[in-house]
Every structure is written in C-alpha cells, then in structure tokens.
C-alpha cells in the first residue's frame, strides 16, 4: 500500500487517543494506528472490510 490515501476515523478524536486510519482500493483495505504511521498495517479483502463496516453500523 505504498500509494495509499489514509483516512482517519471520525471517532479518533477521543481523549484516550485511540486513532485508526483506513486506506481502501478495489481489492484491499489497509488498517493502521494513526499514531504510528510507519508501523504495521493490517490488510484485509475489501469485501471483508465492507461486511465489517455494515455490521458495526447497524443500530
């Protein structure tokens, strides 16, 4: 994900400093800790990320 465009979660401004960034392309989603931009990246299939977001977004 060398050309990744990272987006920070809108929930990342909490006082505890929990920050998540995600970068998406057609096939993959990269997830990383925004406080450690050069650290490890978890990569999952784009469809898996979409399923995850759908399930956590439900009331």
Biotite code that builds the C-alpha atoms (Angstrom):
import biotite.structure as struc

atoms = struc.array([
    struc.Atom([0.000, 0.000, 0.000], chain_id="A", res_id=1, res_name="UNK", atom_name="CA", element="C"),
    struc.Atom([2.762, 2.389, -0.971], chain_id="A", res_id=2, res_name="UNK", atom_name="CA", element="C"),
    struc.Atom([0.416, 4.902, -2.632], chain_id="A", res_id=3, res_name="UNK", atom_name="CA", element="C"),
    struc.Atom([-2.289, 4.591, -0.045], chain_id="A", res_id=4, res_name="UNK", atom_name="CA", element="C"),
    struc.Atom([-4.545, 7.516, 0.807], chain_id="A", res_id=5, res_name="UNK", atom_name="CA", element="C"),
    struc.Atom([-5.221, 7.154, 4.504], chain_id="A", res_id=6, res_name="UNK", atom_name="CA", element="C"),
    struc.Atom([-8.408, 8.433, 6.135], chain_id="A", res_id=7, res_name="UNK", atom_name="CA", element="C"),
    struc.Atom([-8.715, 8.873, 9.864], chain_id="A", res_id=8, res_name="UNK", atom_name="CA", element="C"),
    struc.Atom([-11.789, 7.609, 11.669], chain_id="A", res_id=9, res_name="UNK", atom_name="CA", element="C"),
    struc.Atom([-14.234, 10.332, 12.706], chain_id="A", res_id=10, res_name="UNK", atom_name="CA", element="C"),
    struc.Atom([-14.209, 8.712, 16.157], chain_id="A", res_id=11, res_name="UNK", atom_name="CA", element="C"),
    struc.Atom([-10.440, 9.167, 16.549], chain_id="A", res_id=12, res_name="UNK", atom_name="CA", element="C"),
    struc.Atom([-10.621, 12.433, 18.460], chain_id="A", res_id=13, res_name="UNK", atom_name="CA", element="C"),
    struc.Atom([-11.451, 10.776, 21.760], chain_id="A", res_id=14, res_name="UNK", atom_name="CA", element="C"),
    struc.Atom([-9.409, 11.774, 24.829], chain_id="A", res_id=15, res_name="UNK", atom_name="CA", element="C"),
    struc.Atom([-7.890, 8.292, 25.114], chain_id="A", res_id=16, res_name="UNK", atom_name="CA", element="C"),
    struc.Atom([-6.101, 8.843, 21.798], chain_id="A", res_id=17, res_name="UNK", atom_name="CA", element="C"),
    struc.Atom([-7.436, 5.737, 20.068], chain_id="A", res_id=18, res_name="UNK", atom_name="CA", element="C"),
    struc.Atom([-6.801, 6.511, 16.406], chain_id="A", res_id=19, res_name="UNK", atom_name="CA", element="C"),
    struc.Atom([-7.493, 4.307, 13.405], chain_id="A", res_id=20, res_name="UNK", atom_name="CA", element="C"),
    struc.Atom([-6.821, 5.053, 9.755], chain_id="A", res_id=21, res_name="UNK", atom_name="CA", element="C"),
    struc.Atom([-8.061, 3.101, 6.756], chain_id="A", res_id=22, res_name="UNK", atom_name="CA", element="C"),
    struc.Atom([-6.929, 3.051, 3.159], chain_id="A", res_id=23, res_name="UNK", atom_name="CA", element="C"),
    struc.Atom([-9.115, 1.415, 0.521], chain_id="A", res_id=24, res_name="UNK", atom_name="CA", element="C"),
    struc.Atom([-8.552, 0.225, -3.013], chain_id="A", res_id=25, res_name="UNK", atom_name="CA", element="C"),
    struc.Atom([-10.593, -2.109, -5.214], chain_id="A", res_id=26, res_name="UNK", atom_name="CA", element="C"),
    struc.Atom([-9.222, -5.288, -3.654], chain_id="A", res_id=27, res_name="UNK", atom_name="CA", element="C"),
    struc.Atom([-7.910, -4.432, -0.175], chain_id="A", res_id=28, res_name="UNK", atom_name="CA", element="C"),
    struc.Atom([-8.422, -2.390, 2.955], chain_id="A", res_id=29, res_name="UNK", atom_name="CA", element="C"),
    struc.Atom([-5.410, -1.380, 4.990], chain_id="A", res_id=30, res_name="UNK", atom_name="CA", element="C"),
    struc.Atom([-5.877, -0.527, 8.663], chain_id="A", res_id=31, res_name="UNK", atom_name="CA", element="C"),
    struc.Atom([-3.242, 1.130, 10.853], chain_id="A", res_id=32, res_name="UNK", atom_name="CA", element="C"),
    struc.Atom([-2.722, 3.096, 14.048], chain_id="A", res_id=33, res_name="UNK", atom_name="CA", element="C"),
    struc.Atom([-2.565, 6.768, 13.058], chain_id="A", res_id=34, res_name="UNK", atom_name="CA", element="C"),
    struc.Atom([-0.158, 7.480, 15.917], chain_id="A", res_id=35, res_name="UNK", atom_name="CA", element="C"),
    struc.Atom([2.336, 5.088, 14.294], chain_id="A", res_id=36, res_name="UNK", atom_name="CA", element="C"),
    struc.Atom([2.113, 5.812, 10.568], chain_id="A", res_id=37, res_name="UNK", atom_name="CA", element="C"),
    struc.Atom([5.285, 3.837, 9.805], chain_id="A", res_id=38, res_name="UNK", atom_name="CA", element="C"),
    struc.Atom([4.186, 0.864, 11.898], chain_id="A", res_id=39, res_name="UNK", atom_name="CA", element="C"),
    struc.Atom([2.425, -2.311, 10.858], chain_id="A", res_id=40, res_name="UNK", atom_name="CA", element="C"),
    struc.Atom([-0.607, -2.382, 8.578], chain_id="A", res_id=41, res_name="UNK", atom_name="CA", element="C"),
    struc.Atom([-3.351, -4.977, 8.769], chain_id="A", res_id=42, res_name="UNK", atom_name="CA", element="C"),
    struc.Atom([-4.615, -5.780, 5.273], chain_id="A", res_id=43, res_name="UNK", atom_name="CA", element="C"),
    struc.Atom([-7.941, -7.489, 4.584], chain_id="A", res_id=44, res_name="UNK", atom_name="CA", element="C"),
    struc.Atom([-10.021, -8.128, 1.492], chain_id="A", res_id=45, res_name="UNK", atom_name="CA", element="C"),
    struc.Atom([-12.153, -5.132, 0.514], chain_id="A", res_id=46, res_name="UNK", atom_name="CA", element="C"),
    struc.Atom([-15.310, -7.249, 0.743], chain_id="A", res_id=47, res_name="UNK", atom_name="CA", element="C"),
    struc.Atom([-14.416, -8.319, 4.289], chain_id="A", res_id=48, res_name="UNK", atom_name="CA", element="C"),
    struc.Atom([-13.976, -4.679, 5.292], chain_id="A", res_id=49, res_name="UNK", atom_name="CA", element="C"),
    struc.Atom([-17.320, -3.759, 3.711], chain_id="A", res_id=50, res_name="UNK", atom_name="CA", element="C"),
    struc.Atom([-19.029, -6.570, 5.625], chain_id="A", res_id=51, res_name="UNK", atom_name="CA", element="C"),
    struc.Atom([-17.394, -5.451, 8.880], chain_id="A", res_id=52, res_name="UNK", atom_name="CA", element="C"),
    struc.Atom([-18.469, -1.817, 8.402], chain_id="A", res_id=53, res_name="UNK", atom_name="CA", element="C"),
    struc.Atom([-22.021, -2.894, 7.538], chain_id="A", res_id=54, res_name="UNK", atom_name="CA", element="C"),
    struc.Atom([-22.315, -4.955, 10.722], chain_id="A", res_id=55, res_name="UNK", atom_name="CA", element="C"),
    struc.Atom([-20.882, -2.329, 13.075], chain_id="A", res_id=56, res_name="UNK", atom_name="CA", element="C"),
    struc.Atom([-23.063, 0.391, 11.533], chain_id="A", res_id=57, res_name="UNK", atom_name="CA", element="C"),
    struc.Atom([-26.334, -1.316, 12.374], chain_id="A", res_id=58, res_name="UNK", atom_name="CA", element="C"),
    struc.Atom([-28.319, 0.081, 15.310], chain_id="A", res_id=59, res_name="UNK", atom_name="CA", element="C"),
])
